[in-house]
Amino acid sequence: EDLKKRGVPVQDVFEKLDKAWPQYQSLKAQLQRIMGKQQFSFPQTFVRGVYQGDYDEVIAKADGGAFADFFQEQFGIVPPAAADAQAPAPPRAIAFDDDF
């Protein structure tokens, strides 16, 4: 949900392993070896083939801007700071004459 709010096309980037697949146990074992963990829960995130962590770790990294370049390169998502810089300043709420 968090990545979807950021504009990431989650329907295109997530791959769920199906326990009915004949290769499921092998894929699970490979993921555990890559992550260095005996067990895991989904989602586990990889960016450009590098393990990034579980949900909480990935959201913390995203909040810190760790994926801003990746999101922009892959999905055209402008980082929030850049988007704020491009947005016009809001009109002034109050103004005073010089003689006030």
C-alpha positions as CSV (number, residue, x, y, z in Angstrom):
1,E,0.0,0.0,0.0
2,D,2.8,2.4,0.9
3,L,4.7,1.9,-2.4
4,K,1.4,2.3,-4.3
5,K,0.9,5.7,-2.7
6,R,4.3,6.7,-3.9
7,G,3.3,5.8,-7.5
8,V,5.1,2.5,-7.8
9,P,3.2,0.2,-10.2
10,V,3.0,-2.6,-7.6
11,Q,0.9,-4.8,-9.8
12,D,3.9,-5.0,-12.2
13,V,6.8,-5.3,-9.7
14,F,5.7,-7.9,-7.1
15,E,6.1,-11.6,-7.7
16,K,4.4,-13.9,-5.3
17,L,5.8,-17.4,-5.0
18,D,3.0,-20.0,-5.4
19,K,3.4,-22.9,-3.0
20,A,1.9,-25.1,-5.7
21,W,4.8,-24.5,-8.0
22,P,7.1,-27.5,-8.3
23,Q,10.1,-25.1,-7.8
24,Y,8.7,-23.4,-4.7
25,Q,10.9,-25.2,-2.2
26,S,14.0,-24.5,-4.2
27,L,13.1,-20.8,-4.7
28,K,12.3,-20.5,-1.0
29,A,15.7,-22.0,0.0
30,Q,17.5,-19.7,-2.4
31,L,15.8,-16.7,-0.9
32,Q,16.6,-17.8,2.6
33,R,20.3,-18.2,1.6
34,I,20.5,-14.8,0.0
35,M,18.8,-13.1,2.9
36,G,20.8,-15.0,5.5
37,K,17.6,-16.0,7.4
38,Q,16.1,-19.3,8.3
39,Q,12.5,-18.1,7.7
40,F,10.9,-15.1,6.2
41,S,7.6,-13.6,5.3
42,F,6.5,-11.7,2.2
43,P,7.3,-9.3,0.9
44,Q,11.0,-9.5,0.6
45,T,12.4,-6.8,-1.6
46,F,15.2,-6.8,-4.2
47,V,16.4,-3.8,-6.2
48,R,18.6,-4.6,-9.2
49,G,19.2,-8.0,-7.8
50,V,20.3,-6.8,-4.3
51,Y,18.3,-7.8,-1.2
52,Q,16.9,-4.7,0.4
53,G,15.0,-6.2,3.4
54,D,11.5,-7.0,4.6
55,Y,8.5,-4.6,4.5
56,D,9.6,-2.4,7.5
57,E,13.2,-2.1,6.3
58,V,12.1,-1.2,2.8
59,I,9.6,1.4,3.9
60,A,12.2,3.0,6.2
61,K,14.7,3.1,3.3
62,A,12.0,4.6,1.0
63,D,11.1,7.2,3.6
64,G,14.8,8.1,3.8
65,G,15.0,8.5,0.0
66,A,17.2,5.4,-0.6
67,F,15.1,4.4,-3.6
68,A,14.4,7.9,-5.1
69,D,16.8,7.5,-8.0
70,F,15.6,4.0,-8.7
71,F,11.9,5.1,-8.6
72,Q,12.7,8.0,-11.0
73,E,14.7,5.9,-13.4
74,Q,12.4,2.9,-13.5
75,F,9.0,4.5,-13.1
76,G,9.4,8.2,-13.8
77,I,8.4,9.1,-10.2
78,V,9.8,12.5,-9.3
79,P,11.2,12.5,-5.7
80,P,9.1,14.4,-3.3
81,A,11.8,17.1,-2.6
82,A,12.2,17.7,-6.4
83,A,8.4,17.8,-6.8
84,D,8.1,20.4,-4.0
85,A,10.9,22.5,-5.6
86,Q,8.9,22.5,-8.9
87,A,5.6,23.4,-7.4
88,P,4.8,27.1,-7.5
89,A,4.7,28.9,-4.1
90,P,1.3,29.4,-2.7
91,P,-0.1,33.0,-2.9
92,R,0.6,35.1,0.1
93,A,-2.2,35.0,2.6
94,I,-1.7,38.6,3.7
95,A,0.2,41.7,2.5
96,F,0.9,45.1,4.0
97,D,1.4,48.5,2.4
98,D,4.7,50.1,2.8
99,D,3.3,52.7,5.2
100,F,1.8,50.1,7.7
